[in-house]
Amino acid sequence: MPLNEKLRVMEVIWDDLCQSSDKFKSPAWHREVLEETKKRVDSGQEEMMDWEEGKERLRQKNNES
């Protein structure tokens, strides 16, 4: 399947999932992880970054390995 078709299928699936997101219940551990992360951010132990910066850091880390 060509890339443009794959992307189109992914967009259709994503749109469908977004429309029915109220049908999925997030597990309790998601809340726990978010609360722990918030505590680390609030205490200065962890910093937030935008998605693009995070992806770039991961790429650099993978290239170092």
PDB file of N, CA, C and O in Angstrom:
ATOM      1  N   MET A   1       0.855  -1.170   0.000  1.00  0.00           N
ATOM      2  CA  MET A   1       0.000   0.000   0.000  1.00  0.00           C
ATOM      3  C   MET A   1       0.898   1.230   0.000  1.00  0.00           C
ATOM      4  O   MET A   1       1.805   1.335   0.827  1.00  0.00           O
ATOM      5  N   PRO A   2       0.660   2.148  -0.905  1.00  0.00           N
ATOM      6  CA  PRO A   2       1.489   3.364  -0.954  1.00  0.00           C
ATOM      7  C   PRO A   2       1.336   4.210   0.323  1.00  0.00           C
ATOM      8  O   PRO A   2       0.321   4.143   1.016  1.00  0.00           O
ATOM      9  N   LEU A   3       2.357   4.992   0.602  1.00  0.00           N
ATOM     10  CA  LEU A   3       2.392   5.806   1.811  1.00  0.00           C
ATOM     11  C   LEU A   3       1.181   6.730   1.915  1.00  0.00           C
ATOM     12  O   LEU A   3       0.586   6.844   2.987  1.00  0.00           O
ATOM     13  N   ASN A   4       0.809   7.388   0.821  1.00  0.00           N
ATOM     14  CA  ASN A   4      -0.315   8.325   0.903  1.00  0.00           C
ATOM     15  C   ASN A   4      -1.611   7.603   1.273  1.00  0.00           C
ATOM     16  O   ASN A   4      -2.448   8.173   1.974  1.00  0.00           O
ATOM     17  N   GLU A   5      -1.795   6.367   0.819  1.00  0.00           N
ATOM     18  CA  GLU A   5      -2.983   5.601   1.205  1.00  0.00           C
ATOM     19  C   GLU A   5      -2.920   5.199   2.671  1.00  0.00           C
ATOM     20  O   GLU A   5      -3.930   5.247   3.372  1.00  0.00           O
ATOM     21  N   LYS A   6      -1.749   4.808   3.135  1.00  0.00           N
ATOM     22  CA  LYS A   6      -1.586   4.453   4.553  1.00  0.00           C
ATOM     23  C   LYS A   6      -1.938   5.642   5.436  1.00  0.00           C
ATOM     24  O   LYS A   6      -2.650   5.495   6.430  1.00  0.00           O
ATOM     25  N   LEU A   7      -1.441   6.818   5.075  1.00  0.00           N
ATOM     26  CA  LEU A   7      -1.735   8.014   5.855  1.00  0.00           C
ATOM     27  C   LEU A   7      -3.221   8.338   5.842  1.00  0.00           C
ATOM     28  O   LEU A   7      -3.783   8.733   6.863  1.00  0.00           O
ATOM     29  N   ARG A   8      -3.851   8.173   4.700  1.00  0.00           N
ATOM     30  CA  ARG A   8      -5.288   8.445   4.603  1.00  0.00           C
ATOM     31  C   ARG A   8      -6.074   7.474   5.487  1.00  0.00           C
ATOM     32  O   ARG A   8      -7.016   7.885   6.164  1.00  0.00           O
ATOM     33  N   VAL A   9      -5.698   6.195   5.490  1.00  0.00           N
ATOM     34  CA  VAL A   9      -6.361   5.199   6.334  1.00  0.00           C
ATOM     35  C   VAL A   9      -6.152   5.533   7.808  1.00  0.00           C
ATOM     36  O   VAL A   9      -7.079   5.442   8.613  1.00  0.00           O
ATOM     37  N   MET A  10      -4.922   5.922   8.153  1.00  0.00           N
ATOM     38  CA  MET A  10      -4.645   6.298   9.548  1.00  0.00           C
ATOM     39  C   MET A  10      -5.498   7.479   9.980  1.00  0.00           C
ATOM     40  O   MET A  10      -6.004   7.494  11.102  1.00  0.00           O
ATOM     41  N   GLU A  11      -5.666   8.462   9.115  1.00  0.00           N
ATOM     42  CA  GLU A  11      -6.481   9.630   9.444  1.00  0.00           C
ATOM     43  C   GLU A  11      -7.940   9.237   9.654  1.00  0.00           C
ATOM     44  O   GLU A  11      -8.593   9.737  10.570  1.00  0.00           O
ATOM     45  N   VAL A  12      -8.447   8.351   8.817  1.00  0.00           N
ATOM     46  CA  VAL A  12      -9.833   7.892   8.965  1.00  0.00           C
ATOM     47  C   VAL A  12      -9.997   7.156  10.293  1.00  0.00           C
ATOM     48  O   VAL A  12     -10.968   7.382  11.015  1.00  0.00           O
ATOM     49  N   ILE A  13      -9.051   6.278  10.613  1.00  0.00           N
ATOM     50  CA  ILE A  13      -9.114   5.543  11.879  1.00  0.00           C
ATOM     51  C   ILE A  13      -9.018   6.504  13.056  1.00  0.00           C
ATOM     52  O   ILE A  13      -9.786   6.391  14.011  1.00  0.00           O
ATOM     53  N   TRP A  14      -8.088   7.443  12.997  1.00  0.00           N
ATOM     54  CA  TRP A  14      -7.922   8.408  14.091  1.00  0.00           C
ATOM     55  C   TRP A  14      -9.190   9.233  14.289  1.00  0.00           C
ATOM     56  O   TRP A  14      -9.640   9.422  15.419  1.00  0.00           O
ATOM     57  N   ASP A  15      -9.761   9.719  13.201  1.00  0.00           N
ATOM     58  CA  ASP A  15     -11.006  10.488  13.295  1.00  0.00           C
ATOM     59  C   ASP A  15     -12.109   9.665  13.935  1.00  0.00           C
ATOM     60  O   ASP A  15     -12.865  10.176  14.761  1.00  0.00           O
ATOM     61  N   ASP A  16     -12.207   8.397  13.564  1.00  0.00           N
ATOM     62  CA  ASP A  16     -13.222   7.523  14.142  1.00  0.00           C
ATOM     63  C   ASP A  16     -12.988   7.322  15.635  1.00  0.00           C
ATOM     64  O   ASP A  16     -13.927   7.370  16.429  1.00  0.00           O
ATOM     65  N   LEU A  17     -11.735   7.097  16.009  1.00  0.00           N
ATOM     66  CA  LEU A  17     -11.419   6.921  17.432  1.00  0.00           C
ATOM     67  C   LEU A  17     -11.742   8.175  18.234  1.00  0.00           C
ATOM     68  O   LEU A  17     -12.243   8.086  19.355  1.00  0.00           O
ATOM     69  N   CYS A  18     -11.461   9.335  17.669  1.00  0.00           N
ATOM     70  CA  CYS A  18     -11.754  10.597  18.361  1.00  0.00           C
ATOM     71  C   CYS A  18     -13.256  10.774  18.565  1.00  0.00           C
ATOM     72  O   CYS A  18     -13.686  11.319  19.581  1.00  0.00           O
ATOM     73  N   GLN A  19     -14.043  10.319  17.611  1.00  0.00           N
ATOM     74  CA  GLN A  19     -15.502  10.445  17.705  1.00  0.00           C
ATOM     75  C   GLN A  19     -16.069   9.547  18.803  1.00  0.00           C
ATOM     76  O   GLN A  19     -17.108   9.858  19.385  1.00  0.00           O
ATOM     77  N   SER A  20     -15.389   8.435  19.085  1.00  0.00           N
ATOM     78  CA  SER A  20     -15.916   7.482  20.053  1.00  0.00           C
ATOM     79  C   SER A  20     -15.064   7.407  21.315  1.00  0.00           C
ATOM     80  O   SER A  20     -15.107   6.404  22.028  1.00  0.00           O
ATOM     81  N   SER A  21     -14.292   8.451  21.602  1.00  0.00           N
ATOM     82  CA  SER A  21     -13.388   8.420  22.751  1.00  0.00           C
ATOM     83  C   SER A  21     -14.128   8.312  24.080  1.00  0.00           C
ATOM     84  O   SER A  21     -13.557   7.838  25.062  1.00  0.00           O
ATOM     85  N   ASP A  22     -15.396   8.744  24.131  1.00  0.00           N
ATOM     86  CA  ASP A  22     -16.147   8.644  25.378  1.00  0.00           C
ATOM     87  C   ASP A  22     -16.528   7.204  25.712  1.00  0.00           C
ATOM     88  O   ASP A  22     -17.000   6.929  26.815  1.00  0.00           O
ATOM     89  N   LYS A  23     -16.330   6.297  24.781  1.00  0.00           N
ATOM     90  CA  LYS A  23     -16.646   4.887  25.006  1.00  0.00           C
ATOM     91  C   LYS A  23     -15.492   4.137  25.677  1.00  0.00           C
ATOM     92  O   LYS A  23     -15.662   2.999  26.115  1.00  0.00           O
ATOM     93  N   PHE A  24     -14.330   4.767  25.757  1.00  0.00           N
ATOM     94  CA  PHE A  24     -13.165   4.140  26.351  1.00  0.00           C
ATOM     95  C   PHE A  24     -12.899   4.742  27.719  1.00  0.00           C
ATOM     96  O   PHE A  24     -12.883   5.962  27.879  1.00  0.00           O
ATOM     97  N   LYS A  25     -12.691   3.888  28.694  1.00  0.00           N
ATOM     98  CA  LYS A  25     -12.376   4.362  30.035  1.00  0.00           C
ATOM     99  C   LYS A  25     -10.880   4.176  30.270  1.00  0.00           C
ATOM    100  O   LYS A  25     -10.329   3.090  30.091  1.00  0.00           O
ATOM    101  N   SER A  26     -10.255   5.250  30.668  1.00  0.00           N
ATOM    102  CA  SER A  26      -8.825   5.209  30.943  1.00  0.00           C
ATOM    103  C   SER A  26      -8.585   4.406  32.221  1.00  0.00           C
ATOM    104  O   SER A  26      -9.319   4.579  33.194  1.00  0.00           O
ATOM    105  N   PRO A  27      -7.580   3.534  32.241  1.00  0.00           N
ATOM    106  CA  PRO A  27      -7.302   2.748  33.445  1.00  0.00           C
ATOM    107  C   PRO A  27      -6.844   3.628  34.602  1.00  0.00           C
ATOM    108  O   PRO A  27      -6.301   4.712  34.392  1.00  0.00           O
ATOM    109  N   ALA A  28      -7.066   3.158  35.807  1.00  0.00           N
ATOM    110  CA  ALA A  28      -6.717   3.926  37.014  1.00  0.00           C
ATOM    111  C   ALA A  28      -5.234   4.277  37.055  1.00  0.00           C
ATOM    112  O   ALA A  28      -4.866   5.344  37.547  1.00  0.00           O
ATOM    113  N   TRP A  29      -4.384   3.396  36.546  1.00  0.00           N
ATOM    114  CA  TRP A  29      -2.951   3.672  36.627  1.00  0.00           C
ATOM    115  C   TRP A  29      -2.557   4.878  35.795  1.00  0.00           C
ATOM    116  O   TRP A  29      -1.525   5.493  36.064  1.00  0.00           O
ATOM    117  N   HIS A  30      -3.364   5.242  34.772  1.00  0.00           N
ATOM    118  CA  HIS A  30      -3.063   6.455  33.999  1.00  0.00           C
ATOM    119  C   HIS A  30      -3.097   7.676  34.908  1.00  0.00           C
ATOM    120  O   HIS A  30      -2.198   8.517  34.865  1.00  0.00           O
ATOM    121  N   ARG A  31      -4.146   7.769  35.736  1.00  0.00           N
ATOM    122  CA  ARG A  31      -4.260   8.907  36.659  1.00  0.00           C
ATOM    123  C   ARG A  31      -3.081   8.932  37.616  1.00  0.00           C
ATOM    124  O   ARG A  31      -2.509   9.990  37.879  1.00  0.00           O
ATOM    125  N   GLU A  32      -2.717   7.760  38.136  1.00  0.00           N
ATOM    126  CA  GLU A  32      -1.599   7.688  39.079  1.00  0.00           C
ATOM    127  C   GLU A  32      -0.304   8.178  38.442  1.00  0.00           C
ATOM    128  O   GLU A  32       0.452   8.925  39.063  1.00  0.00           O
ATOM    129  N   VAL A  33      -0.052   7.764  37.220  1.00  0.00           N
ATOM    130  CA  VAL A  33       1.166   8.182  36.509  1.00  0.00           C
ATOM    131  C   VAL A  33       1.145   9.690  36.276  1.00  0.00           C
ATOM    132  O   VAL A  33       2.159  10.362  36.467  1.00  0.00           O
ATOM    133  N   LEU A  34      -0.004  10.224  35.863  1.00  0.00           N
ATOM    134  CA  LEU A  34      -0.114  11.663  35.635  1.00  0.00           C
ATOM    135  C   LEU A  34       0.104  12.450  36.924  1.00  0.00           C
ATOM    136  O   LEU A  34       0.771  13.485  36.915  1.00  0.00           O
ATOM    137  N   GLU A  35      -0.455  11.964  38.033  1.00  0.00           N
ATOM    138  CA  GLU A  35      -0.283  12.653  39.317  1.00  0.00           C
ATOM    139  C   GLU A  35       1.180  12.639  39.756  1.00  0.00           C
ATOM    140  O   GLU A  35       1.691  13.649  40.239  1.00  0.00           O
ATOM    141  N   GLU A  36       1.854  11.504  39.591  1.00  0.00           N
ATOM    142  CA  GLU A  36       3.270  11.425  39.946  1.00  0.00           C
ATOM    143  C   GLU A  36       4.117  12.353  39.066  1.00  0.00           C
ATOM    144  O   GLU A  36       5.037  13.011  39.554  1.00  0.00           O
ATOM    145  N   THR A  37       3.803  12.400  37.786  1.00  0.00           N
ATOM    146  CA  THR A  37       4.531  13.282  36.881  1.00  0.00           C
ATOM    147  C   THR A  37       4.324  14.737  37.279  1.00  0.00           C
ATOM    148  O   THR A  37       5.274  15.519  37.294  1.00  0.00           O
ATOM    149  N   LYS A  38       3.091  15.101  37.600  1.00  0.00           N
ATOM    150  CA  LYS A  38       2.795  16.476  38.026  1.00  0.00           C
ATOM    151  C   LYS A  38       3.590  16.833  39.280  1.00  0.00           C
ATOM    152  O   LYS A  38       4.115  17.941  39.382  1.00  0.00           O
ATOM    153  N   LYS A  39       3.684  15.915  40.226  1.00  0.00           N
ATOM    154  CA  LYS A  39       4.457  16.169  41.445  1.00  0.00           C
ATOM    155  C   LYS A  39       5.927  16.443  41.109  1.00  0.00           C
ATOM    156  O   LYS A  39       6.534  17.357  41.667  1.00  0.00           O
ATOM    157  N   ARG A  40       6.496  15.645  40.192  1.00  0.00           N
ATOM    158  CA  ARG A  40       7.897  15.841  39.816  1.00  0.00           C
ATOM    159  C   ARG A  40       8.105  17.170  39.096  1.00  0.00           C
ATOM    160  O   ARG A  40       9.113  17.843  39.312  1.00  0.00           O
ATOM    161  N   VAL A  41       7.164  17.547  38.248  1.00  0.00           N
ATOM    162  CA  VAL A  41       7.254  18.836  37.545  1.00  0.00           C
ATOM    163  C   VAL A  41       7.142  19.972  38.554  1.00  0.00           C
ATOM    164  O   VAL A  41       7.934  20.914  38.525  1.00  0.00           O
ATOM    165  N   ASP A  42       6.158  19.884  39.444  1.00  0.00           N
ATOM    166  CA  ASP A  42       5.946  20.943  40.439  1.00  0.00           C
ATOM    167  C   ASP A  42       7.148  21.119  41.365  1.00  0.00           C
ATOM    168  O   ASP A  42       7.442  22.233  41.798  1.00  0.00           O
ATOM    169  N   SER A  43       7.848  20.014  41.672  1.00  0.00           N
ATOM    170  CA  SER A  43       8.997  20.093  42.578  1.00  0.00           C
ATOM    171  C   SER A  43      10.290  20.436  41.845  1.00  0.00           C
ATOM    172  O   SER A  43      11.330  20.620  42.478  1.00  0.00           O
ATOM    173  N   GLY A  44      10.235  20.524  40.511  1.00  0.00           N
ATOM    174  CA  GLY A  44      11.430  20.849  39.734  1.00  0.00           C
ATOM    175  C   GLY A  44      12.300  19.655  39.397  1.00  0.00           C
ATOM    176  O   GLY A  44      13.377  19.821  38.825  1.00  0.00           O
ATOM    177  N   GLN A  45      11.856  18.446  39.742  1.00  0.00           N
ATOM    178  CA  GLN A  45      12.632  17.247  39.445  1.00  0.00           C
ATOM    179  C   GLN A  45      12.520  16.836  37.973  1.00  0.00           C
ATOM    180  O   GLN A  45      13.333  16.057  37.477  1.00  0.00           O
ATOM    181  N   GLU A  46      11.530  17.354  37.298  1.00  0.00           N
ATOM    182  CA  GLU A  46      11.313  16.991  35.898  1.00  0.00           C
ATOM    183  C   GLU A  46      10.874  18.237  35.149  1.00  0.00           C
ATOM    184  O   GLU A  46      10.162  19.082  35.691  1.00  0.00           O
ATOM    185  N   GLU A  47      11.305  18.345  33.900  1.00  0.00           N
ATOM    186  CA  GLU A  47      10.915  19.489  33.092  1.00  0.00           C
ATOM    187  C   GLU A  47      10.013  19.043  31.951  1.00  0.00           C
ATOM    188  O   GLU A  47      10.137  17.928  31.444  1.00  0.00           O
ATOM    189  N   MET A  48       9.123  19.907  31.564  1.00  0.00           N
ATOM    190  CA  MET A  48       8.249  19.619  30.443  1.00  0.00           C
ATOM    191  C   MET A  48       8.888  20.164  29.175  1.00  0.00           C
ATOM    192  O   MET A  48       9.645  21.134  29.208  1.00  0.00           O
ATOM    193  N   MET A  49       8.565  19.519  28.048  1.00  0.00           N
ATOM    194  CA  MET A  49       9.053  19.996  26.767  1.00  0.00           C
ATOM    195  C   MET A  49       7.989  19.703  25.722  1.00  0.00           C
ATOM    196  O   MET A  49       7.115  18.862  25.927  1.00  0.00           O
ATOM    197  N   ASP A  50       8.073  20.399  24.611  1.00  0.00           N
ATOM    198  CA  ASP A  50       7.078  20.136  23.573  1.00  0.00           C
ATOM    199  C   ASP A  50       7.446  18.858  22.826  1.00  0.00           C
ATOM    200  O   ASP A  50       8.572  18.370  22.923  1.00  0.00           O
ATOM    201  N   TRP A  51       6.497  18.334  22.094  1.00  0.00           N
ATOM    202  CA  TRP A  51       6.630  17.060  21.408  1.00  0.00           C
ATOM    203  C   TRP A  51       7.808  17.045  20.444  1.00  0.00           C
ATOM    204  O   TRP A  51       8.554  16.067  20.398  1.00  0.00           O
ATOM    205  N   GLU A  52       7.984  18.105  19.678  1.00  0.00           N
ATOM    206  CA  GLU A  52       9.070  18.141  18.700  1.00  0.00           C
ATOM    207  C   GLU A  52      10.430  18.040  19.389  1.00  0.00           C
ATOM    208  O   GLU A  52      11.314  17.324  18.920  1.00  0.00           O
ATOM    209  N   GLU A  53      10.596  18.760  20.504  1.00  0.00           N
ATOM    210  CA  GLU A  53      11.862  18.697  21.234  1.00  0.00           C
ATOM    211  C   GLU A  53      12.078  17.299  21.802  1.00  0.00           C
ATOM    212  O   GLU A  53      13.195  16.782  21.772  1.00  0.00           O
ATOM    213  N   GLY A  54      11.031  16.695  22.311  1.00  0.00           N
ATOM    214  CA  GLY A  54      11.129  15.342  22.857  1.00  0.00           C
ATOM    215  C   GLY A  54      11.546  14.333  21.804  1.00  0.00           C
ATOM    216  O   GLY A  54      12.403  13.484  22.051  1.00  0.00           O
ATOM    217  N   LYS A  55      10.935  14.427  20.618  1.00  0.00           N
ATOM    218  CA  LYS A  55      11.302  13.516  19.533  1.00  0.00           C
ATOM    219  C   LYS A  55      12.764  13.695  19.148  1.00  0.00           C
ATOM    220  O   LYS A  55      13.472  12.716  18.913  1.00  0.00           O
ATOM    221  N   GLU A  56      13.216  14.943  19.082  1.00  0.00           N
ATOM    222  CA  GLU A  56      14.608  15.205  18.712  1.00  0.00           C
ATOM    223  C   GLU A  56      15.562  14.641  19.754  1.00  0.00           C
ATOM    224  O   GLU A  56      16.593  14.070  19.400  1.00  0.00           O
ATOM    225  N   ARG A  57      15.238  14.790  21.026  1.00  0.00           N
ATOM    226  CA  ARG A  57      16.093  14.228  22.084  1.00  0.00           C
ATOM    227  C   ARG A  57      16.162  12.711  21.983  1.00  0.00           C
ATOM    228  O   ARG A  57      17.231  12.124  22.153  1.00  0.00           O
ATOM    229  N   LEU A  58      15.027  12.073  21.707  1.00  0.00           N
ATOM    230  CA  LEU A  58      15.021  10.623  21.548  1.00  0.00           C
ATOM    231  C   LEU A  58      15.857  10.183  20.357  1.00  0.00           C
ATOM    232  O   LEU A  58      16.576   9.187  20.428  1.00  0.00           O
ATOM    233  N   ARG A  59      15.760  10.932  19.256  1.00  0.00           N
ATOM    234  CA  ARG A  59      16.562  10.610  18.079  1.00  0.00           C
ATOM    235  C   ARG A  59      18.051  10.705  18.394  1.00  0.00           C
ATOM    236  O   ARG A  59      18.830   9.829  18.020  1.00  0.00           O
ATOM    237  N   GLN A  60      18.438  11.775  19.086  1.00  0.00           N
ATOM    238  CA  GLN A  60      19.843  11.964  19.438  1.00  0.00           C
ATOM    239  C   GLN A  60      20.317  10.848  20.368  1.00  0.00           C
ATOM    240  O   GLN A  60      21.425  10.332  20.217  1.00  0.00           O
ATOM    241  N   LYS A  61      19.469  10.483  21.332  1.00  0.00           N
ATOM    242  CA  LYS A  61      19.824   9.419  22.266  1.00  0.00           C
ATOM    243  C   LYS A  61      19.998   8.087  21.527  1.00  0.00           C
ATOM    244  O   LYS A  61      20.921   7.330  21.828  1.00  0.00           O
ATOM    245  N   ASN A  62      19.124   7.801  20.571  1.00  0.00           N
ATOM    246  CA  ASN A  62      19.225   6.567  19.788  1.00  0.00           C
ATOM    247  C   ASN A  62      20.476   6.564  18.928  1.00  0.00           C
ATOM    248  O   ASN A  62      21.078   5.510  18.724  1.00  0.00           O
ATOM    249  N   ASN A  63      20.879   7.722  18.419  1.00  0.00           N
ATOM    250  CA  ASN A  63      22.073   7.815  17.591  1.00  0.00           C
ATOM    251  C   ASN A  63      23.344   7.614  18.403  1.00  0.00           C
ATOM    252  O   ASN A  63      24.363   7.176  17.868  1.00  0.00           O
ATOM    253  N   GLU A  64      23.288   7.936  19.704  1.00  0.00           N
ATOM    254  CA  GLU A  64      24.449   7.768  20.587  1.00  0.00           C
ATOM    255  C   GLU A  64      24.659   6.311  20.967  1.00  0.00           C
ATOM    256  O   GLU A  64      25.776   5.908  21.295  1.00  0.00           O
ATOM    257  N   SER A  65      23.608   5.530  20.925  1.00  0.00           N
ATOM    258  CA  SER A  65      23.688   4.116  21.343  1.00  0.00           C
ATOM    259  C   SER A  65      24.415   3.257  20.346  1.00  0.00           C
ATOM    260  O   SER A  65      24.561   2.053  20.558  1.00  0.00           O
TER     261      SER A  65
END
